[in-house]
Amino acid sequence: MNPVLENRYYYLDNFEMVLRWVRQRYDDLLSGAERDFILGFQTLPRASRALLVRMIMRKGTLFKSSKLRYDEIGDTPLAARPLVEQGWVDDTPALTLEQLFGLLTKTELAEAFGAELPGGHARKADLLRHLKETHSEALPFKAWCPSARECVYELRIMPICECLRLMFFGNLHQDWSEFVLADLGLYVYEKVEFPPSSRIFQSRGDIEGYLHLYDCRERFRAGTEAQLVLQDIPSQPHPNAWLEQRRAKLLFQLGQHYEKSRDWDRACALYTQSAYAGARSRRVRVLERSEQFEQALNLAQAALQQPESEAEKQQINRMMPRLLRKMGLACPPRSAAAPLTELTLTLPRPQVPMAVEELARHHLQEPQAPAYYVENTLVNSLFGLLCWDAIFAALPGAFFHPFQRAPADLHSADFYSRRQDIFGRRLAQLDSNAYRQTILQNYKDKAGIQSAFVAWGILNDEMLDHALACIPALHLKKWFERILLDIPAHRSGFPDLIQFWPEERRYRMIEVKGPGDRLQDNQLRWFDYCAAHDMPVAVCHVRWVEGAT
């Protein structure tokens, strides 16, 4: 039996570890309520602590007592009593009709409302609409369901628990399931040494700022009017660079919203306020669409003088001829695009649904020339295996909890510069055969450990052997150097397939395009880069045999 299953209170042990961790690292940032909760939690009977953690780790904050039955806890009402006395759980919450519908099945609703419900096989949503006009008041569960033999509990400390979860993980997209997956051995993380002082938040203002921006983002995603969200976003840049990036991204997303609505002034203002990647090129586009051609041209020329990225340079260059024409200026001749090696496959439509990439792979591969569908996974995996120690270097602020598949500053502008010496040593191995041993050793030693770069589900021994035998070290070095220039942008855009000729020690990468498909911008940038460094890449166009089914 798995040790986790043998320990019936494994979830409680994990939660208590989080409380110790947060208390050790964030005691100076805890609010009075959070500190009281941590201290008070330890005074409760184990069954009460276990019940509370079970509720915290489940979805929502309302639970029927019949859904809170656990063998190791025993009597649920008895275990809940201290939680009610603490005010952490309410055993008589007032429930709206919508909340009641979320708790009851259609059969239970029929028992509660009887003749008030229409006949037939109406859906719960239809029943809710039918009852809303006559049931607008929030009532205790017993008032809704007098014959029920159970009660409903409401968890009232979720904001505190969410804040503690944020302090532990440094984000709100990781949750308590991380512990279970790790305990079961489904997820394994690199063991990185970090001192008790290692933490992502340096002030209470950082924590509150994160929660505030998160709330703004979630409201916007849920459909709240953009202007209402915008008025709650801080107007000044956040002193914490990590939080400022989140604010800039939200402003960028709001700018996109107004741009789609053709509200050029608001879109332009938001793009101006946002330092998020791509905001400046979107601003040029908005100025152009609002026929402010002179301002658009001036901004575009400034961007070309000092582009923030290859992507921005590509986008601005695409707009420049139009802007110059609008201003009555001559357009300089375009530089010739790098020639593409192109293949065309004319195939019958498959009898069963099949991805066009897999269809092309199956057609192109030969016994002496295996082909694999890898897209972005292979090159990133080779990079991750060679540079494992650089990526997982225990620098201050990079790692602060044991469930990280990448350092917190992976997408920061100074990610590479902070680790330049370590990356330099690893990339230098590509000047000899040392890189092969490093990659193979890490492939063996780190197998299955979570990584933002290594795709363990795609890699296998055969593919790795072919890659190391057929891809020149110089090509690997050029790919890796480009990835390090802009990790968020350059980790994607690689061709779909790779084909090896092991006996000839050569390879080619192939981007597959079905009828009507075209190369995306990030793919074009990679193709240009590969062409500049004599790397074998091709575009394979798949066409269907006319009249074939």
C-alpha positions as CSV (number, residue, x, y, z in Angstrom):
1,M,0.0,0.0,0.0
2,N,1.2,3.5,-0.7
3,P,2.6,5.2,2.4
4,V,0.2,8.2,1.8
5,L,-2.8,5.9,2.0
6,E,-1.4,4.2,5.1
7,N,-1.3,7.6,6.8
8,R,-4.9,8.6,6.9
9,Y,-4.1,12.1,8.0
10,Y,-1.5,12.8,5.3
11,Y,-3.5,15.9,4.1
12,L,-3.5,17.3,7.7
13,D,0.3,16.7,8.0
14,N,0.8,18.6,4.7
15,F,-1.4,21.5,5.8
16,E,0.4,21.8,9.1
17,M,3.7,21.8,7.2
18,V,2.5,24.8,5.2
19,L,1.5,26.6,8.4
20,R,5.0,26.0,9.9
21,W,6.6,27.0,6.6
22,V,4.6,30.3,6.4
23,R,5.2,31.1,10.1
24,Q,8.9,30.6,9.7
25,R,9.3,32.7,6.6
26,Y,6.5,35.3,6.8
27,D,5.9,35.9,10.4
28,D,6.7,39.6,10.1
29,L,4.1,39.9,7.2
30,L,1.2,38.0,8.8
31,S,-1.9,39.9,9.7
32,G,-3.3,39.5,13.2
33,A,-6.1,37.2,11.9
34,E,-3.7,35.0,10.0
35,R,-1.4,34.7,13.1
36,D,-4.4,33.9,15.3
37,F,-5.6,31.2,12.9
38,I,-2.2,29.5,12.8
39,L,-1.9,29.6,16.6
40,G,-5.5,28.6,17.2
41,F,-5.4,25.8,14.7
42,Q,-2.9,23.8,16.8
43,T,-5.1,23.9,19.9
44,L,-8.0,22.0,18.2
45,P,-8.6,18.3,18.5
46,R,-7.1,16.3,15.6
47,A,-10.5,15.4,14.3
48,S,-11.6,19.0,14.1
49,R,-8.3,20.0,12.4
50,A,-8.7,17.2,9.9
51,L,-12.3,18.2,9.1
52,L,-11.3,21.8,8.6
53,V,-8.5,20.8,6.2
54,R,-10.8,18.5,4.3
55,M,-13.2,21.5,3.8
56,I,-10.3,23.9,2.9
57,M,-9.0,21.5,0.2
58,R,-12.4,20.9,-1.4
59,K,-14.1,23.2,-4.0
60,G,-16.4,25.9,-2.7
61,T,-17.3,26.9,0.9
62,L,-20.7,25.3,1.4
63,F,-21.0,21.6,2.3
64,K,-23.8,19.3,3.3
65,S,-22.9,17.3,6.3
66,S,-23.6,14.1,4.4
67,K,-20.7,15.0,2.1
68,L,-18.2,15.4,5.0
69,R,-18.1,11.8,6.2
70,Y,-14.6,10.5,6.6
71,D,-13.6,7.3,8.5
72,E,-10.6,8.8,10.2
73,I,-12.6,11.8,11.4
74,G,-15.7,9.9,12.7
75,D,-18.6,12.0,14.0
76,T,-18.8,15.0,11.8
77,P,-21.0,17.2,14.0
78,L,-18.7,16.5,17.0
79,A,-15.6,17.4,15.0
80,A,-17.3,20.5,13.7
81,R,-18.4,21.9,17.1
82,P,-15.0,23.5,18.0
83,L,-14.8,25.0,14.4
84,V,-18.2,26.6,14.9
85,E,-17.2,27.9,18.4
86,Q,-14.0,29.5,16.8
87,G,-16.2,31.2,14.2
88,W,-14.3,29.4,11.4
89,V,-17.4,27.4,10.3
90,D,-21.1,28.4,10.3
91,D,-23.5,25.5,10.8
92,T,-26.6,27.7,10.1
93,P,-25.6,29.9,7.1
94,A,-28.3,31.8,5.2
95,L,-28.5,30.3,1.7
96,T,-29.7,32.0,-1.4
97,L,-31.8,30.0,-3.8
98,E,-28.8,29.7,-6.2
99,Q,-26.6,28.4,-3.4
100,L,-29.3,25.8,-2.4
101,F,-29.5,24.6,-6.0
102,G,-25.8,24.1,-6.0
103,L,-26.1,21.8,-3.0
104,L,-29.2,19.7,-3.9
105,T,-29.9,17.2,-6.5
106,K,-33.1,17.4,-8.6
107,T,-34.7,14.7,-6.5
108,E,-33.9,16.6,-3.3
109,L,-35.3,19.8,-4.9
110,A,-38.5,18.0,-5.7
111,E,-38.8,17.0,-2.0
112,A,-38.2,20.6,-0.9
113,F,-40.4,22.5,-3.3
114,G,-43.0,19.8,-4.3
115,A,-46.0,21.3,-6.1
116,E,-44.1,24.6,-6.7
117,L,-42.1,22.9,-9.5
118,P,-43.4,22.5,-13.0
119,G,-44.0,19.0,-14.3
120,G,-42.0,17.3,-17.0
121,H,-38.3,16.8,-17.3
122,A,-37.0,20.4,-16.8
123,R,-33.4,21.1,-16.2
124,K,-32.1,22.5,-12.9
125,A,-31.4,25.8,-14.6
126,D,-35.0,26.0,-15.8
127,L,-36.3,25.1,-12.3
128,L,-34.1,27.8,-10.8
129,R,-35.5,30.4,-13.2
130,H,-39.0,29.2,-12.3
131,L,-38.5,29.7,-8.6
132,K,-36.4,32.8,-8.5
133,E,-39.4,35.2,-8.7
134,T,-41.0,33.8,-5.5
135,H,-37.9,33.0,-3.5
136,S,-35.6,35.9,-3.3
137,E,-34.8,35.7,0.5
138,A,-31.7,33.9,1.9
139,L,-32.7,31.3,4.5
140,P,-31.1,28.7,6.7
141,F,-31.0,25.2,5.3
142,K,-33.6,23.9,7.7
143,A,-36.0,26.6,6.5
144,W,-35.6,25.5,2.9
145,C,-35.7,21.8,3.8
146,P,-37.5,21.2,7.1
147,S,-37.5,17.4,6.7
148,A,-33.8,17.1,6.1
149,R,-31.8,15.1,8.6
150,E,-28.6,16.9,8.0
151,C,-27.2,20.4,8.0
152,V,-25.1,22.7,5.8
153,Y,-21.7,24.0,6.9
154,E,-20.1,27.2,5.5
155,L,-16.4,27.7,5.6
156,R,-15.8,31.2,6.7
157,I,-12.0,31.5,6.8
158,M,-11.3,30.8,3.1
159,P,-9.8,34.3,2.6
160,I,-7.2,33.6,5.3
161,C,-6.5,30.2,3.9
162,E,-6.1,31.6,0.4
163,C,-3.7,34.1,1.6
164,L,-1.6,31.5,3.4
165,R,-1.7,29.4,0.2
166,L,-0.4,32.4,-1.7
167,M,2.4,33.0,0.7
168,F,3.5,29.3,0.4
169,F,3.3,28.9,-3.4
170,G,3.8,32.5,-4.5
171,N,0.8,32.2,-6.8
172,L,-2.8,31.1,-6.7
173,H,-2.8,28.7,-9.6
174,Q,-1.1,26.0,-7.6
175,D,-3.3,24.3,-4.9
176,W,-3.3,21.7,-2.3
177,S,-3.4,18.9,-4.9
178,E,0.3,19.5,-5.4
179,F,1.0,17.7,-2.1
180,V,-1.1,14.7,-3.0
181,L,0.4,14.3,-6.5
182,A,3.9,14.6,-4.9
183,D,3.0,12.2,-2.1
184,L,1.7,9.6,-4.6
185,G,4.9,9.9,-6.6
186,L,3.0,11.3,-9.7
187,Y,4.9,14.5,-9.6
188,V,8.6,14.7,-8.5
189,Y,10.3,18.0,-8.1
190,E,14.0,18.9,-8.0
191,K,15.4,19.3,-4.5
192,V,16.7,22.8,-4.3
193,E,18.4,24.2,-1.2
194,F,16.9,27.5,0.0
195,P,17.3,29.2,3.4
196,P,14.3,30.0,5.7
197,S,14.7,33.6,4.6
198,S,13.9,32.7,1.0
199,R,10.5,34.2,0.0
200,I,8.8,35.8,-2.9
201,F,7.0,38.6,-1.0
202,Q,9.1,41.2,0.8
203,S,6.3,43.3,2.3
204,R,2.6,43.0,3.3
205,G,2.0,45.5,0.4
206,D,3.3,42.9,-2.0
207,I,0.8,40.3,-0.8
208,E,-2.1,42.8,-0.8
209,G,-1.0,44.0,-4.3
210,Y,-1.0,40.5,-5.7
211,L,-4.4,39.7,-4.3
212,H,-5.8,43.0,-5.6
213,L,-4.5,42.4,-9.1
214,Y,-5.7,38.8,-9.0
215,D,-9.2,40.0,-8.1
216,C,-9.1,42.6,-10.9
217,R,-8.1,39.9,-13.4
218,E,-10.7,37.4,-12.3
219,R,-13.4,40.0,-12.4
220,F,-12.4,41.0,-16.0
221,R,-12.4,37.3,-17.0
222,A,-15.8,36.8,-15.5
223,G,-17.2,39.6,-17.7
224,T,-17.2,42.6,-15.4
225,E,-17.4,45.8,-17.4
226,A,-13.8,46.8,-18.4
227,Q,-14.2,50.4,-17.1
228,L,-15.1,49.1,-13.6
229,V,-12.1,46.9,-13.5
230,L,-9.8,49.6,-14.9
231,Q,-10.7,52.1,-12.2
232,D,-9.5,49.6,-9.6
233,I,-6.1,49.0,-11.2
234,P,-3.3,51.0,-9.6
235,S,-2.4,54.0,-11.8
236,Q,1.3,54.0,-10.8
237,P,3.8,51.2,-11.5
238,H,4.3,48.8,-8.6
239,P,7.7,49.0,-7.0
240,N,7.9,45.2,-7.0
241,A,9.0,44.3,-10.6
242,W,7.3,40.9,-10.5
243,L,3.9,42.5,-9.5
244,E,4.5,45.4,-12.0
245,Q,4.7,42.7,-14.8
246,R,1.3,41.4,-13.7
247,R,-0.2,45.0,-13.7
248,A,1.3,45.7,-17.1
249,K,-0.2,42.4,-18.5
250,L,-3.6,43.3,-17.2
251,L,-3.4,46.8,-18.7
252,F,-2.4,45.2,-22.0
253,Q,-5.4,42.8,-21.9
254,L,-7.7,45.7,-21.2
255,G,-6.1,47.6,-24.1
256,Q,-6.9,44.7,-26.4
257,H,-10.5,44.8,-25.2
258,Y,-10.8,48.4,-26.1
259,E,-9.0,47.9,-29.4
260,K,-11.5,45.2,-30.4
261,S,-14.3,47.6,-29.5
262,R,-12.6,50.3,-31.7
263,D,-12.2,52.6,-28.8
264,W,-8.9,53.8,-30.1
265,D,-8.2,56.5,-27.4
266,R,-8.7,54.2,-24.5
267,A,-6.7,51.4,-26.2
268,C,-3.9,53.7,-27.0
269,A,-3.8,55.1,-23.4
270,L,-3.6,51.6,-21.9
271,Y,-0.9,50.5,-24.3
272,T,1.0,53.6,-23.4
273,Q,0.8,52.8,-19.7
274,S,1.7,49.1,-20.1
275,A,5.3,47.9,-20.4
276,Y,4.1,44.4,-21.3
277,A,5.8,42.8,-24.3
278,G,4.0,43.9,-27.5
279,A,2.2,46.9,-26.1
280,R,4.3,49.4,-28.2
281,S,3.6,47.6,-31.5
282,R,-0.1,47.4,-30.6
283,R,0.0,51.2,-29.9
284,V,1.4,51.8,-33.4
285,R,-1.3,49.7,-34.9
286,V,-4.0,51.6,-32.9
287,L,-2.6,55.0,-34.0
288,E,-2.6,53.8,-37.6
289,R,-6.2,52.5,-37.5
290,S,-7.3,55.8,-35.9
291,E,-5.6,57.6,-38.8
292,Q,-3.0,59.3,-36.6
293,F,-0.3,58.4,-39.2
294,E,2.4,60.8,-38.2
295,Q,2.3,59.7,-34.5
296,A,2.3,56.1,-35.6
297,L,5.2,56.6,-37.9
298,N,7.3,58.4,-35.3
299,L,6.6,55.7,-32.7
300,A,7.4,52.9,-35.2
301,Q,10.7,54.5,-36.2
302,A,11.6,54.9,-32.5
303,A,10.8,51.2,-32.0
304,L,13.0,50.2,-34.9
305,Q,15.9,52.2,-33.4
306,Q,15.7,50.1,-30.2
307,P,13.3,47.1,-30.7
308,E,12.3,45.3,-27.5
309,S,12.4,41.9,-29.2
310,E,12.5,40.2,-32.6
311,A,8.7,39.9,-32.5
312,E,8.3,43.7,-32.2
313,K,10.9,44.3,-35.0
314,Q,9.0,41.9,-37.3
315,Q,5.6,43.5,-36.6
316,I,6.9,47.1,-37.0
317,N,8.7,46.3,-40.2
318,R,5.4,44.9,-41.5
319,M,3.6,48.1,-40.8
320,M,6.3,50.5,-42.0
321,P,5.5,50.4,-45.7
322,R,1.9,51.3,-45.1
323,L,2.8,54.2,-42.8
324,L,5.3,55.6,-45.2
325,R,2.8,55.5,-48.0
326,K,0.2,57.2,-45.8
327,M,2.7,60.0,-45.2
328,G,3.6,60.3,-48.9
329,L,7.1,59.0,-48.3
330,A,9.2,56.6,-50.3
331,C,9.4,53.0,-49.1
332,P,12.9,51.5,-49.0
333,P,13.2,48.2,-50.8
334,R,12.4,45.2,-48.7
335,S,15.2,42.9,-47.9
336,A,14.6,39.5,-49.6
337,A,13.1,36.9,-47.3
338,A,15.2,33.8,-46.7
339,P,14.3,31.1,-49.2
340,L,12.3,28.3,-47.9
341,T,12.7,24.6,-48.7
342,E,9.2,23.5,-49.5
343,L,7.7,20.0,-49.9
344,T,4.2,19.1,-51.2
345,L,2.4,15.9,-50.3
346,T,-0.8,15.2,-52.2
347,L,-2.6,12.5,-50.2
348,P,-6.1,11.0,-49.9
349,R,-8.1,12.2,-47.0
350,P,-7.7,9.7,-44.1
351,Q,-10.6,7.4,-43.5
352,V,-10.4,8.1,-39.7
353,P,-9.6,11.5,-38.1
354,M,-5.9,12.1,-38.0
355,A,-3.8,15.1,-37.4
356,V,-2.2,16.4,-40.5
357,E,1.2,16.4,-38.8
358,E,0.9,12.7,-38.0
359,L,-0.2,12.0,-41.5
360,A,2.8,13.7,-42.9
361,R,5.2,12.0,-40.5
362,H,3.8,8.6,-41.4
363,H,4.3,9.3,-45.1
364,L,7.8,10.9,-44.9
365,Q,9.5,8.4,-42.6
366,E,11.5,5.5,-43.9
367,P,13.1,2.5,-42.2
368,Q,16.5,4.2,-42.4
369,A,15.1,7.7,-41.7
370,P,12.7,7.8,-38.7
371,A,10.6,10.9,-38.2
372,Y,9.2,12.1,-34.9
373,Y,6.5,14.6,-34.0
374,V,8.3,16.9,-31.5
375,E,7.3,20.6,-32.3
376,N,8.8,22.6,-29.4
377,T,9.6,19.7,-27.1
378,L,12.9,18.2,-28.4
379,V,15.1,21.3,-28.6
380,N,13.7,22.6,-25.3
381,S,14.4,19.2,-23.7
382,L,18.0,19.1,-24.9
383,F,18.5,22.6,-23.6
384,G,16.9,21.7,-20.2
385,L,19.0,18.6,-19.8
386,L,22.3,20.3,-20.7
387,C,21.6,23.4,-18.6
388,W,19.8,21.6,-15.7
389,D,22.1,23.0,-13.0
390,A,21.9,26.5,-14.3
391,I,18.1,26.5,-14.5
392,F,17.9,25.1,-10.9
393,A,20.6,27.2,-9.4
394,A,19.6,28.2,-5.9
395,L,19.9,32.0,-6.4
396,P,18.1,34.4,-4.0
397,G,14.4,34.7,-4.8
398,A,14.5,31.9,-7.4
399,F,13.1,29.1,-5.3
400,F,11.0,29.4,-2.2
401,H,8.8,26.3,-2.0
402,P,9.4,22.6,-2.8
403,F,6.9,22.4,-5.7
404,Q,8.6,24.5,-8.4
405,R,9.3,23.2,-11.9
406,A,11.2,26.4,-12.7
407,P,12.7,29.3,-10.9
408,A,10.4,32.2,-10.2
409,D,12.4,34.6,-12.3
410,L,12.4,32.4,-15.4
411,H,10.7,35.0,-17.6
412,S,12.5,38.0,-16.0
413,A,14.8,40.2,-18.1
414,D,17.8,39.4,-15.9
415,F,17.2,35.6,-15.8
416,Y,20.2,34.8,-18.0
417,S,22.5,37.5,-16.7
418,R,22.1,36.3,-13.1
419,R,23.3,32.8,-14.2
420,Q,25.6,33.8,-17.1
421,D,28.7,32.0,-15.6
422,I,26.8,28.7,-15.1
423,F,25.2,28.8,-18.6
424,G,28.5,29.8,-20.1
425,R,30.1,26.6,-18.7
426,R,27.4,24.4,-20.0
427,L,27.3,26.0,-23.5
428,A,31.1,25.7,-23.6
429,Q,30.6,21.9,-23.5
430,L,29.2,22.1,-27.0
431,D,32.6,23.0,-28.2
432,S,33.7,19.5,-27.4
433,N,31.9,16.1,-26.8
434,A,31.4,16.8,-23.1
435,Y,27.8,18.0,-23.7
436,R,26.7,14.5,-24.7
437,Q,27.7,13.0,-21.4
438,T,26.0,15.8,-19.5
439,I,22.8,15.4,-21.4
440,L,22.8,11.6,-21.1
441,Q,23.7,11.7,-17.4
442,N,20.9,14.2,-16.6
443,Y,18.5,12.2,-18.7
444,K,19.2,9.3,-16.4
445,D,19.6,11.0,-13.1
446,K,16.7,13.5,-13.4
447,A,14.2,11.2,-15.1
448,G,10.7,12.3,-14.4
449,I,11.5,15.3,-12.3
450,Q,9.3,18.3,-13.2
451,S,10.9,20.8,-15.5
452,A,9.7,23.7,-17.5
453,F,11.9,22.6,-20.4
454,V,12.1,18.8,-20.4
455,A,9.2,16.9,-21.9
456,W,9.6,13.5,-20.3
457,G,6.5,12.2,-22.0
458,I,8.0,12.8,-25.5
459,L,11.6,11.9,-25.0
460,N,12.8,8.3,-25.3
461,D,16.1,6.6,-25.6
462,E,16.0,6.1,-29.4
463,M,15.0,9.7,-30.1
464,L,17.7,11.1,-27.8
465,D,20.4,8.8,-29.4
466,H,19.4,10.0,-32.9
467,A,19.4,13.6,-31.8
468,L,22.8,13.5,-30.3
469,A,24.2,11.6,-33.2
470,C,22.6,13.6,-36.0
471,I,22.3,17.2,-34.8
472,P,25.6,19.1,-34.9
473,A,26.7,20.7,-31.6
474,L,27.0,24.0,-33.4
475,H,23.3,23.9,-34.2
476,L,22.4,23.1,-30.6
477,K,24.5,25.9,-29.4
478,K,22.9,28.4,-31.7
479,W,19.4,27.3,-30.7
480,F,20.2,27.4,-27.0
481,E,21.8,30.9,-27.3
482,R,18.6,32.2,-29.0
483,I,16.4,30.6,-26.4
484,L,18.4,32.5,-23.7
485,L,17.9,35.8,-25.4
486,D,14.1,35.7,-24.9
487,I,12.9,32.6,-23.1
488,P,9.1,33.5,-23.3
489,A,9.2,34.1,-27.0
490,H,11.9,31.7,-28.2
491,R,10.8,28.5,-26.6
492,S,8.1,28.1,-29.2
493,G,8.0,28.3,-33.0
494,F,10.1,25.1,-33.8
495,P,8.9,22.9,-36.7
496,D,6.5,20.1,-36.0
497,L,8.6,17.1,-37.1
498,I,12.2,16.1,-37.0
499,Q,13.6,13.4,-39.3
500,F,17.0,11.7,-38.8
501,W,19.3,9.8,-41.1
502,P,21.5,8.0,-38.4
503,E,23.8,6.4,-40.9
504,E,24.6,9.7,-42.5
505,R,24.5,11.6,-39.2
506,R,22.2,14.3,-40.5
507,Y,18.6,15.6,-39.8
508,R,16.0,18.0,-41.1
509,M,13.1,19.7,-39.3
510,I,9.8,20.0,-41.0
511,E,6.8,22.3,-40.4
512,V,3.6,20.7,-41.6
513,K,0.8,22.9,-43.0
514,G,-2.6,21.6,-44.1
515,P,-4.7,23.2,-46.7
516,G,-5.2,26.9,-45.9
517,D,-2.6,27.0,-43.2
518,R,0.3,29.4,-43.2
519,L,3.5,30.0,-41.2
520,Q,2.9,32.0,-38.0
521,D,5.1,34.9,-37.1
522,N,7.2,33.1,-34.5
523,Q,7.7,30.2,-37.0
524,L,8.9,32.7,-39.6
525,R,11.4,34.1,-37.2
526,W,12.8,30.6,-36.4
527,F,13.0,29.8,-40.1
528,D,14.9,33.0,-40.7
529,Y,17.3,32.2,-37.9
530,C,17.8,28.6,-39.1
531,A,18.4,29.8,-42.7
532,A,21.0,32.3,-41.4
533,H,22.9,29.4,-39.7
534,D,22.5,26.8,-42.4
535,M,20.2,24.6,-40.5
536,P,18.1,22.1,-42.5
537,V,14.4,23.1,-42.2
538,A,11.5,22.7,-44.6
539,V,7.8,23.4,-45.0
540,C,5.6,20.5,-46.0
541,H,2.3,21.5,-47.6
542,V,-0.3,18.7,-47.4
543,R,-2.9,18.7,-50.1
544,W,-5.8,16.4,-50.6
545,V,-6.3,14.3,-53.7
546,E,-9.2,15.9,-55.6
547,G,-12.3,13.8,-55.5
548,A,-10.8,11.4,-53.0
549,T,-12.7,10.6,-49.8
